[in-house]
Amino acid sequence: MTNAESIKAIIEAAGGTLVNVRFTKKNGEERSLTFNPRDFAEIKGTGTKCEDDNIFRIRDIKLGSWRSFDARRVLSISATGNTTPFAQED
Protein backbone atom coordinates (compact mmCIF):
# COMPACT_ATOMS: atom_id res chain seq x y z
CA MET A 1 0.00 0.00 0.00
CA THR A 2 1.41 3.43 -0.95
CA ASN A 3 1.57 6.42 1.37
CA ALA A 4 -1.23 8.08 -0.60
CA GLU A 5 -3.53 5.07 -0.20
CA SER A 6 -2.81 4.81 3.53
CA ILE A 7 -3.33 8.54 4.10
CA LYS A 8 -6.61 8.51 2.18
CA ALA A 9 -7.87 5.61 4.33
CA ILE A 10 -6.88 7.39 7.56
CA ILE A 11 -8.57 10.62 6.46
CA GLU A 12 -11.76 8.79 5.46
CA ALA A 13 -11.83 6.92 8.80
CA ALA A 14 -11.41 10.21 10.70
CA GLY A 15 -14.82 11.42 9.52
CA GLY A 16 -15.37 14.92 10.89
CA THR A 17 -12.63 14.82 13.53
CA LEU A 18 -9.50 16.92 13.16
CA VAL A 19 -6.49 15.45 11.39
CA ASN A 20 -2.90 16.65 11.75
CA VAL A 21 -0.29 15.88 9.13
CA ARG A 22 3.45 16.49 9.52
CA PHE A 23 5.53 16.56 6.34
CA THR A 24 8.68 17.90 4.72
CA LYS A 25 8.25 20.73 2.24
CA LYS A 26 10.15 20.80 -1.06
CA ASN A 27 12.69 23.19 0.44
CA GLY A 28 13.42 20.76 3.31
CA GLU A 29 11.45 22.61 6.01
CA GLU A 30 9.15 20.59 8.22
CA ARG A 31 5.52 21.74 8.39
CA SER A 32 2.41 20.66 10.26
CA LEU A 33 -1.17 21.25 9.10
CA THR A 34 -4.44 20.61 10.94
CA PHE A 35 -7.68 20.17 9.02
CA ASN A 36 -11.21 18.81 9.12
CA PRO A 37 -11.70 16.18 6.36
CA ARG A 38 -15.36 17.19 6.03
CA ASP A 39 -14.50 20.80 5.16
CA PHE A 40 -15.67 21.17 1.59
CA ALA A 41 -15.45 24.95 1.28
CA GLU A 42 -15.06 26.10 -2.29
CA ILE A 43 -11.57 26.39 -3.71
CA LYS A 44 -11.30 29.58 -5.72
CA GLY A 45 -8.81 29.98 -8.51
CA THR A 46 -8.20 29.70 -12.18
CA GLY A 47 -5.62 26.92 -12.21
CA THR A 48 -6.05 23.43 -13.53
CA LYS A 49 -7.09 20.46 -11.42
CA CYS A 50 -4.17 18.43 -10.07
CA GLU A 51 -4.27 14.86 -11.37
CA ASP A 52 -1.48 13.59 -9.07
CA ASP A 53 -2.97 11.16 -6.50
CA ASN A 54 -0.08 11.97 -4.13
CA ILE A 55 -1.15 15.60 -3.71
CA PHE A 56 -3.78 16.28 -1.05
CA ARG A 57 -5.55 19.65 -0.92
CA ILE A 58 -6.89 20.62 2.48
CA ARG A 59 -7.99 23.77 4.29
CA ASP A 60 -5.74 24.44 7.28
CA ILE A 61 -7.99 25.45 10.19
CA LYS A 62 -5.25 27.48 11.89
CA LEU A 63 -4.51 29.57 8.78
CA GLY A 64 -8.03 29.46 7.35
CA SER A 65 -6.67 28.92 3.86
CA TRP A 66 -6.10 26.12 1.38
CA ARG A 67 -2.83 24.24 1.46
CA SER A 68 -1.52 21.05 -0.11
CA PHE A 69 0.93 18.35 0.82
CA ASP A 70 2.62 15.51 -1.03
CA ALA A 71 1.96 12.03 0.40
CA ARG A 72 5.49 10.98 -0.57
CA ARG A 73 6.94 13.49 1.93
CA VAL A 74 4.62 12.81 4.90
CA LEU A 75 6.40 12.06 8.18
CA SER A 76 3.30 11.27 10.26
CA ILE A 77 -0.45 11.71 10.40
CA SER A 78 -2.56 11.92 13.56
CA ALA A 79 -6.30 11.24 13.63
CA THR A 80 -8.80 9.84 16.13
CA GLY A 81 -6.15 9.70 18.86
CA ASN A 82 -3.68 7.62 16.82
CA THR A 83 -0.44 8.74 15.20
CA THR A 84 0.84 6.82 12.20
CA PRO A 85 4.47 7.33 11.13
CA PHE A 86 5.44 7.14 7.47
CA ALA A 87 8.66 6.54 5.57
CA GLN A 88 9.20 9.11 2.87
CA GLU A 89 8.84 7.74 -0.65
CA ASP A 90 10.99 8.67 -3.66
DSSP file with accessible surface (Angstrom, degrees, kcal/mol):
  #  RESIDUE AA STRUCTURE BP1 BP2  ACC     N-H-->O    O-->H-N    N-H-->O    O-->H-N    TCO  KAPPA ALPHA  PHI   PSI    X-CA   Y-CA   Z-CA
    1    1 A M              0   0  173      0, 0.0     2,-0.0     0, 0.0     0, 0.0   0.000 360.0 360.0 360.0 132.1    0.0    0.0    0.0
    2    2 A T     >  -     0   0   59      1,-0.1     4,-2.3     4,-0.0     5,-0.2  -0.308 360.0-107.7 -78.0 165.5    1.4    3.4   -1.0
    3    3 A N  H  > S+     0   0   16      1,-0.2     4,-2.9     2,-0.2     5,-0.2   0.913 120.5  54.3 -57.0 -44.2    1.6    6.4    1.4
    4    4 A A  H  > S+     0   0    9      1,-0.2     4,-2.4     2,-0.2    -1,-0.2   0.912 109.0  47.1 -60.2 -42.9   -1.2    8.1   -0.6
    5    5 A E  H  > S+     0   0  104      2,-0.2     4,-2.0     1,-0.2    -1,-0.2   0.917 114.2  47.1 -65.7 -42.5   -3.5    5.1   -0.2
    6    6 A S  H  X S+     0   0   30     -4,-2.3     4,-2.3     2,-0.2    -2,-0.2   0.917 113.0  48.6 -64.7 -44.3   -2.8    4.8    3.5
    7    7 A I  H  X S+     0   0    0     -4,-2.9     4,-2.7     2,-0.2     5,-0.2   0.923 109.7  52.0 -64.0 -42.9   -3.3    8.5    4.1
    8    8 A K  H  X S+     0   0  119     -4,-2.4     4,-2.5    -5,-0.2    -1,-0.2   0.924 110.2  49.0 -60.2 -41.9   -6.6    8.5    2.2
    9    9 A A  H  X S+     0   0   49     -4,-2.0     4,-2.3     2,-0.2    -1,-0.2   0.911 111.7  48.7 -65.1 -41.1   -7.9    5.6    4.3
   10   10 A I  H  X S+     0   0   36     -4,-2.3     4,-1.5     2,-0.2    -2,-0.2   0.927 112.4  48.2 -64.5 -43.6   -6.9    7.4    7.6
   11   11 A I  H  X S+     0   0   23     -4,-2.7     4,-0.7     1,-0.2    -2,-0.2   0.923 112.1  48.8 -64.2 -43.0   -8.6   10.6    6.5
   12   12 A E  H >< S+     0   0  128     -4,-2.5     3,-0.8     1,-0.2    -1,-0.2   0.906 111.0  50.5 -64.0 -39.6  -11.8    8.8    5.5
   13   13 A A  H 3< S+     0   0   81     -4,-2.3    -1,-0.2     1,-0.2    -2,-0.2   0.784 100.1  65.8 -69.3 -25.1  -11.8    6.9    8.8
   14   14 A A  H >< S-     0   0    5     -4,-1.5     3,-2.0     1,-0.2     2,-0.2   0.755  79.1-178.3 -69.6 -23.7  -11.4   10.2   10.7
   15   15 A G  T <<  -     0   0   13     -3,-0.8    -1,-0.2    -4,-0.7    23,-0.2  -0.427  67.9 -16.2  63.0-122.4  -14.8   11.4    9.5
   16   16 A G  T 3  S+     0   0   41     -2,-0.2    -1,-0.3    21,-0.1     2,-0.2   0.287 109.2 110.1-100.1  10.1  -15.4   14.9   10.9
   17   17 A T  S <  S-     0   0   66     -3,-2.0    21,-0.1     1,-0.1    18,-0.1  -0.536  79.2 -90.7 -84.4 155.6  -12.6   14.8   13.5
   18   18 A L        -     0   0   92     -2,-0.2    62,-0.6    18,-0.2     2,-0.4  -0.328  38.2-158.7 -67.8 144.5   -9.5   16.9   13.2
   19   19 A V  E     -AB  35  79A   1     16,-2.9    16,-2.6    60,-0.1     2,-0.5  -0.964   1.9-159.1-124.0 138.1   -6.5   15.5   11.4
   20   20 A N  E     -AB  34  78A  42     58,-2.6    58,-3.2    -2,-0.4     2,-0.4  -0.978   7.5-169.9-119.4 130.2   -2.9   16.7   11.8
   21   21 A V  E     -AB  33  77A   0     12,-2.6    12,-2.4    -2,-0.5     2,-0.5  -0.969   6.0-162.2-121.9 135.1   -0.3   15.9    9.1
   22   22 A R  E     +AB  32  76A  84     54,-2.9    53,-3.2    -2,-0.4    54,-1.8  -0.974  26.2 153.5-115.7 128.5    3.4   16.5    9.5
   23   23 A F  E     -AB  31  74A   9      8,-2.6     8,-2.9    -2,-0.5     2,-0.5  -0.926  44.0-104.9-148.7 169.3    5.5   16.6    6.3
   24   24 A T  E     -A   30   0A  26     49,-2.1     6,-0.2    -2,-0.3    46,-0.2  -0.892  34.6-136.9-102.0 127.3    8.7   17.9    4.7
   25   25 A K    >   -     0   0   45      4,-3.7     3,-2.0    -2,-0.5    44,-0.0  -0.270  31.3 -99.1 -73.6 168.4    8.2   20.7    2.2
   26   26 A K  T 3  S+     0   0  182      1,-0.3    -1,-0.1     2,-0.1    -2,-0.0   0.853 124.6  55.6 -56.7 -34.5   10.2   20.8   -1.1
   27   27 A N  T 3  S-     0   0  104      2,-0.1    -1,-0.3     1,-0.1     3,-0.1   0.413 123.3-103.9 -82.7   2.5   12.7   23.2    0.4
   28   28 A G  S <  S+     0   0   54     -3,-2.0    -2,-0.1     1,-0.3     2,-0.1   0.293  77.8 133.6  96.7 -11.5   13.4   20.8    3.3
   29   29 A E        -     0   0  104     -5,-0.1    -4,-3.7     1,-0.1     2,-0.4  -0.440  55.1-125.6 -69.8 148.3   11.4   22.6    6.0
   30   30 A E  E     -A   24   0A 118     -6,-0.2     2,-0.3    -2,-0.1    -6,-0.2  -0.770  32.1-177.4 -93.8 139.4    9.1   20.6    8.2
   31   31 A R  E     -A   23   0A  88     -8,-2.9    -8,-2.6    -2,-0.4     2,-0.4  -0.978  16.1-154.7-136.8 152.6    5.5   21.7    8.4
   32   32 A S  E     -A   22   0A  57     -2,-0.3     2,-0.4   -10,-0.2   -10,-0.2  -0.988  11.3-172.7-128.3 133.7    2.4   20.7   10.3
   33   33 A L  E     -A   21   0A   3    -12,-2.4   -12,-2.6    -2,-0.4     2,-0.4  -0.976   8.5-157.9-126.0 142.6   -1.2   21.2    9.1
   34   34 A T  E     +A   20   0A  15     -2,-0.4    27,-2.6   -14,-0.2    28,-0.5  -0.977  24.8 159.3-120.0 133.0   -4.4   20.6   10.9
   35   35 A F  E     -A   19   0A   3    -16,-2.6   -16,-2.9    -2,-0.4    25,-0.1  -0.963  41.9-120.2-149.9 162.2   -7.7   20.2    9.0
   36   36 A N    >   -     0   0   52     23,-0.5     3,-2.1    -2,-0.3    23,-0.2  -0.939  21.0-148.1-103.4 118.6  -11.2   18.8    9.1
   37   37 A P  T 3  S+     0   0   25      0, 0.0   -21,-0.1     0, 0.0    -1,-0.1   0.745  96.6  58.9 -60.9 -20.9  -11.7   16.2    6.4
   38   38 A R  T 3  S+     0   0  153    -23,-0.2     2,-0.9   -21,-0.1   -22,-0.1   0.344  74.8 114.0 -90.9   7.3  -15.4   17.2    6.0
   39   39 A D    <   +     0   0   37     -3,-2.1    20,-0.2     1,-0.1    -3,-0.0  -0.710  33.7 167.5 -81.0 106.8  -14.5   20.8    5.2
   40   40 A F        +     0   0  167     -2,-0.9    -1,-0.1    18,-0.1     3,-0.1  -0.097  13.0 156.1-112.8  32.9  -15.7   21.2    1.6
   41   41 A A        -     0   0   40      1,-0.1     2,-0.1    18,-0.0    -2,-0.0  -0.241  54.6 -88.0 -57.1 151.2  -15.5   24.9    1.3
   42   42 A E        -     0   0  146      1,-0.1     2,-0.6     0, 0.0    -1,-0.1  -0.359  32.6-137.4 -67.5 135.9  -15.1   26.1   -2.3
   43   43 A I        -     0   0   91     -3,-0.1     2,-0.4    -2,-0.1    -1,-0.1  -0.843  21.5-154.9 -90.6 123.7  -11.6   26.4   -3.7
   44   44 A K        +     0   0  172     -2,-0.6     2,-0.3     2,-0.0     0, 0.0  -0.819  39.2  93.9-102.7 141.1  -11.3   29.6   -5.7
   45   45 A G        -     0   0   71     -2,-0.4    -2,-0.0     1,-0.1     0, 0.0  -0.912  65.9-115.5 160.7 174.1   -8.8   30.0   -8.5
   46   46 A T  S    S+     0   0  150     -2,-0.3    -1,-0.1     2,-0.1    -2,-0.0   0.299  72.4 112.0-119.2   7.1   -8.2   29.7  -12.2
   47   47 A G  S    S-     0   0   69      1,-0.1     2,-0.3     3,-0.0    -2,-0.1  -0.056  71.5 -93.7 -74.3 179.5   -5.6   26.9  -12.2
   48   48 A T        -     0   0  133      1,-0.1     2,-0.1     0, 0.0    -1,-0.1  -0.657  44.5 -94.1 -94.9 154.9   -6.0   23.4  -13.5
   49   49 A K        -     0   0  170     -2,-0.3     2,-0.4     1,-0.1    -1,-0.1  -0.415  39.9-118.6 -68.4 136.5   -7.1   20.5  -11.4
   50   50 A C        -     0   0   41      1,-0.1    -1,-0.1    -2,-0.1     5,-0.0  -0.635  24.0-170.8 -78.8 127.9   -4.2   18.4  -10.1
   51   51 A E        +     0   0  148     -2,-0.4     2,-0.6     3,-0.0    -1,-0.1   0.418  51.0 111.6 -97.8  -0.6   -4.3   14.9  -11.4
   52   52 A D    >   -     0   0   59      1,-0.2     3,-1.6     2,-0.0    -2,-0.1  -0.660  57.0-154.9 -80.4 117.4   -1.5   13.6   -9.1
   53   53 A D  T 3  S+     0   0  141     -2,-0.6    -1,-0.2     1,-0.3    18,-0.0   0.629  90.8  65.2 -67.1 -13.4   -3.0   11.2   -6.5
   54   54 A N  T 3  S+     0   0   29     16,-0.1    17,-3.5    17,-0.0     2,-0.6   0.579  84.9  85.0 -84.3 -11.6   -0.1   12.0   -4.1
   55   55 A I  E <   -D   70   0B  45     -3,-1.6     2,-0.5    15,-0.2    15,-0.2  -0.835  60.9-167.1 -97.8 123.4   -1.2   15.6   -3.7
   56   56 A F  E     -D   69   0B  34     13,-2.6    13,-1.8    -2,-0.6     2,-0.5  -0.932   6.6-154.6-109.7 129.9   -3.8   16.3   -1.0
   57   57 A R  E     +D   68   0B 126     -2,-0.5     2,-0.3    11,-0.2    11,-0.2  -0.918  26.0 160.8-105.6 125.2   -5.5   19.7   -0.9
   58   58 A I  E     -D   67   0B  13      9,-2.8     9,-3.2    -2,-0.5     2,-0.7  -0.891  41.4-116.8-137.7 164.8   -6.9   20.6    2.5
   59   59 A R  E     -D   66   0B  87     -2,-0.3   -23,-0.5     7,-0.2     2,-0.3  -0.921  29.9-136.6-108.6 110.4   -8.0   23.8    4.3
   60   60 A D  E  >> -D   65   0B   5      5,-2.0     4,-2.3    -2,-0.7     5,-0.8  -0.494   7.5-153.6 -66.6 122.3   -5.7   24.4    7.3
   61   61 A I  T  45S+     0   0   80    -27,-2.6    -1,-0.2    -2,-0.3   -26,-0.1   0.797  92.3  53.3 -72.5 -25.7   -8.0   25.4   10.2
   62   62 A K  T  45S+     0   0  158    -28,-0.5    -1,-0.2     1,-0.2   -27,-0.1   0.881 121.1  30.2 -74.9 -38.1   -5.2   27.5   11.9
   63   63 A L  T  45S-     0   0   97      2,-0.2    -2,-0.2     0, 0.0    -1,-0.2   0.669  96.2-138.2 -92.1 -22.1   -4.5   29.6    8.8
   64   64 A G  T  <5 +     0   0   44     -4,-2.3     2,-0.3     1,-0.2    -3,-0.2   0.769  68.0 100.4  69.0  24.6   -8.0   29.5    7.4
   65   65 A S  E   <S-D   60   0B  38     -5,-0.8    -5,-2.0    -7,-0.0    -1,-0.2  -0.942  79.3 -89.3-139.9 163.8   -6.7   28.9    3.9
   66   66 A W  E     +D   59   0B  70     -2,-0.3     2,-0.3    -7,-0.2    -7,-0.2  -0.470  45.8 168.1 -75.4 139.0   -6.1   26.1    1.4
   67   67 A R  E     -D   58   0B  94     -9,-3.2    -9,-2.8    -2,-0.2     2,-0.3  -0.903  17.6-148.4-139.1 167.7   -2.8   24.2    1.5
   68   68 A S  E     -D   57   0B  59     -2,-0.3     2,-0.3   -11,-0.2   -11,-0.2  -0.958   7.1-167.5-138.5 157.6   -1.5   21.0   -0.1
   69   69 A F  E     -D   56   0B   5    -13,-1.8   -13,-2.6    -2,-0.3     2,-0.5  -0.983  23.3-121.4-142.9 155.3    0.9   18.4    0.8
   70   70 A D  E >   -D   55   0B  11     -2,-0.3     3,-2.1   -15,-0.2   -15,-0.2  -0.858  13.2-145.5 -99.7 123.3    2.6   15.5   -1.0
   71   71 A A  G >  S+     0   0    0    -17,-3.5     3,-1.2    -2,-0.5    18,-0.1   0.790  97.9  65.4 -58.2 -27.4    2.0   12.0    0.4
   72   72 A R  G 3  S+     0   0   65      1,-0.2    17,-2.0   -18,-0.2    -1,-0.3   0.678 105.3  43.8 -70.8 -16.6    5.5   11.0   -0.6
   73   73 A R  G <  S+     0   0   63     -3,-2.1   -49,-2.1    15,-0.2    -1,-0.2   0.242  82.2 127.3-112.7  13.0    6.9   13.5    1.9
   74   74 A V  E <   -B   23   0A   0     -3,-1.2   -51,-0.3   -51,-0.2     3,-0.1  -0.515  34.3-175.2 -73.9 134.8    4.6   12.8    4.9
   75   75 A L  E     -     0   0A  34    -53,-3.2    11,-2.8     1,-0.4     2,-0.3   0.805  67.1 -18.9 -94.6 -41.6    6.4   12.1    8.2
   76   76 A S  E     -BC  22  85A   9    -54,-1.8   -54,-2.9     9,-0.3    -1,-0.4  -0.983  51.0-150.6-161.7 159.5    3.3   11.3   10.3
   77   77 A I  E     -BC  21  84A   0      7,-1.9     7,-3.0    -2,-0.3     2,-0.5  -0.999  11.0-159.3-137.5 134.2   -0.4   11.7   10.4
   78   78 A S  E     +BC  20  83A  33    -58,-3.2   -58,-2.6    -2,-0.4     2,-0.3  -0.969  23.6 148.9-118.1 129.6   -2.6   11.9   13.6
   79   79 A A  E >   +BC  19  82A   7      3,-2.4     3,-2.3    -2,-0.5   -60,-0.1  -0.972  62.8   6.0-157.1 146.2   -6.3   11.2   13.6
   80   80 A T  T 3  S-     0   0   85    -62,-0.6     3,-0.1    -2,-0.3   -61,-0.1   0.827 130.1 -54.3  48.4  39.2   -8.8    9.8   16.1
   81   81 A G  T 3  S+     0   0   83      1,-0.2     2,-0.4     0, 0.0    -1,-0.3   0.495 116.7 106.8  80.8   2.5   -6.1    9.7   18.9
   82   82 A N  E <   -C   79   0A 106     -3,-2.3    -3,-2.4     2,-0.0     2,-0.5  -0.937  53.5-154.7-117.8 139.1   -3.7    7.6   16.8
   83   83 A T  E     -C   78   0A  91     -2,-0.4    -5,-0.2    -5,-0.2    -3,-0.0  -0.951   8.3-164.5-112.4 127.5   -0.4    8.7   15.2
   84   84 A T  E     -C   77   0A  53     -7,-3.0    -7,-1.9    -2,-0.5     2,-0.2  -0.949  10.0-146.9-112.9 117.7    0.8    6.8   12.2
   85   85 A P  E     -C   76   0A 103      0, 0.0     2,-0.3     0, 0.0    -9,-0.3  -0.518  14.4-159.2 -80.4 153.1    4.5    7.3   11.1
   86   86 A F        -     0   0   31    -11,-2.8     2,-0.4    -2,-0.2   -14,-0.0  -0.965  16.2-131.3-130.0 150.2    5.4    7.1    7.5
   87   87 A A        -     0   0   79     -2,-0.3   -13,-0.2     1,-0.0     2,-0.1  -0.817  39.2-109.9 -93.8 136.0    8.7    6.5    5.6
   88   88 A Q        -     0   0   90     -2,-0.4     2,-0.3   -15,-0.1   -15,-0.2  -0.456  32.4-141.3 -69.6 137.7    9.2    9.1    2.9
   89   89 A E              0   0   63    -17,-2.0    -1,-0.1   -18,-0.1   -87,-0.0  -0.681 360.0 360.0 -96.9 154.3    8.8    7.7   -0.7
   90   90 A D              0   0  202     -2,-0.3    -1,-0.1   -17,-0.0   -17,-0.0  -0.525 360.0 360.0 -86.3 360.0   11.0    8.7   -3.7
